[in-house]
Amino acid sequence: MKNNTLKIPCLKGKIGTDDDGWFYYTGLMSFKEIANRVQLPKEIDKNYLNNDLKLGEWIQRDLDNKKTKLLVEYINTQPQRFFNSLILGIFDGAPVWQELKISNPNDSVDFFSEDEAKYFSSTMGVLTLEGNEKIFAIDGQHRAVGIREAIKDNKEILNDEVSVVFLAHRMTIDGIERTRRLFTTLNRYAKPVDLSEIIILSEDDNSAIITRRIIDEFKLLENKILVNKSPSINVNNKESYTNIRTLYSTVLTLLTDKKIFNITVDGCNSDSFIKNRLSSTELEELYKKICTELDDYLNVIPAFKKFIKEGVVDRKSHNTNLIFRPIGQHIFFDLVKIAKKYDKLEDVLEYFKKDTFNLNNPVWRKILWDEESNNITTQKTRIRYSILLMLDFLNIKFVKTKKDQELFTDFGFDSKSVFK
């Protein structure tokens, strides 16, 4: 690394006690400087061959190359890109903090009080790095590496800036334990955004964008999509076909190549589909495509056509088609997606035309009903078994896991007689 000086405008802060707290410096760094100065822990370890205090073993989790690749794609394709702050550990070298003197403007002697001026002066300043410091990401390793990789082929983003928080790291047993604790805390208490909120707000996730448009514009399901945070639908709800989360999952299933229980299917690249917004033309084509598919698939089911005509569904009845339950929708659309690839779509739809996909059917009751809780099961193994049982009937090849083999043995159903 070049031994060059960098002056960073910063705010100095403190949290915790003098002995156990942190002094930190919040500033801005360009993509170019992030790429040049922020190293992976394992890269830093190479300079400490005789040191048992290996950062790579104590501080960070392994780098996920797939995640890095997605970040590079995001940086290079999203003009409205934005990142959270990187939290950077720093040691070695001789970083210098210089306070900026804050005083009242000449024409406004009362603009700051004496205490305010003193506080602002002690808080605002410049952090000078000489270039021989060791800097690593305590939080933001993938973002740092993604930036490094992105600028290799895209020089237009060199001057993009990201906010950073510097923490002084001590290369001792206590110091590494302290930093490691911070790393763990940051990841443990970071609250993920609720999926329903992502669906409602995201402007990059194409599945979310199309889901919202279906809710707003698709006549077949007009006023029939419940917008809630729960993955389930209350059994007392008589007006909704499904909810926003399950519809989002259906869109993702029908339009992407996201594997279904490790079974490969066709479609848009699922990782990119939820990260990088497509053009308006592409979104329009996919919206029309999925509306056509939903219309074609759902209208083969007599119970669904009755629901559209009457506007109500009785979720309490065991005779009601499971297509009105999230679990039933997952099974139905997963089967449709797989069958479509293997030219078995008509065979799948032919079964659902019989309208026997309900809990009065002894097969589905045994697989999907939990007698102890007196409710539908949510076990993924049962959903998988339901799908594999149908695939077995369709002669679509799949690999049975040990658990799959146990389920086939325990239930003892012969798919050829179940679905005949």
Number of C-alpha atoms within 10 A of each C-alpha: 8 9 10 9 12 15 16 17 19 24 19 22 14 12 10 9 9 9 6 9 11 15 15 19 25 21 20 19 19 17 20 18 17 23 20 13 18 22 19 20 23 16 14 17 17 11 9 12 10 9 11 11 16 18 20 15 13 15 23 19 11 12 12 10 12 10 14 20 16 17 22 19 17 21 23 17 12 13 8 8 10 12 11 11 16 24 22 25 20 20 16 13 12 12 19 12 18 15 17 14 13 17 16 13 10 8 7 8 10 10 13 15 12 11 9 13 16 14 12 18 18 17 19 21 22 20 22 17 19 16 18 17 17 19 23 29 25 25 22 17 23 23 21 24 22 22 24 21 18 23 18 11 9 11 11 9 16 18 12 15 17 16 15 21 21 22 19 18 20 16 17 11 11 10 14 18 15 16 20 17 13 15 18 14 11 14 10 9 8 8 8 6 8 10 16 18 13 15 20 14 13 16 15 19 20 28 29 28 21 23 25 19 12 23 20 13 11 17 12 15 18 14 15 18 19 20 14 13 13 15 14 15 19 11 13 10 15 17 17 20 25 22 23 24 25 22 24 21 17 22 23 22 24 23 21 20 19 20 14 15 13 9 12 11 20 17 15 14 12 18 15 18 21 19 19 18 20 16 9 9 9 11 16 12 10 18 22 13 13 18 18 11 13 17 14 12 19 19 17 17 21 15 23 20 13 13 17 18 9 10 15 15 22 16 18 12 12 13 15 20 23 22 23 23 20 22 21 18 19 19 18 22 20 22 21 20 22 24 21 17 13 13 10 18 17 12 14 21 20 12 16 19 16 12 18 20 22 20 20 15 12 13 18 15 16 14 18 23 18 14 11 6 8 8 10 15 16 13 11 11 15 18 20 16 21 19 19 22 20 20 19 14 17 18 13 14 11 11 10 13 9 8 11 17 12 12 18 16 10 9 12 9 13 12 17 13 8 12 14 7
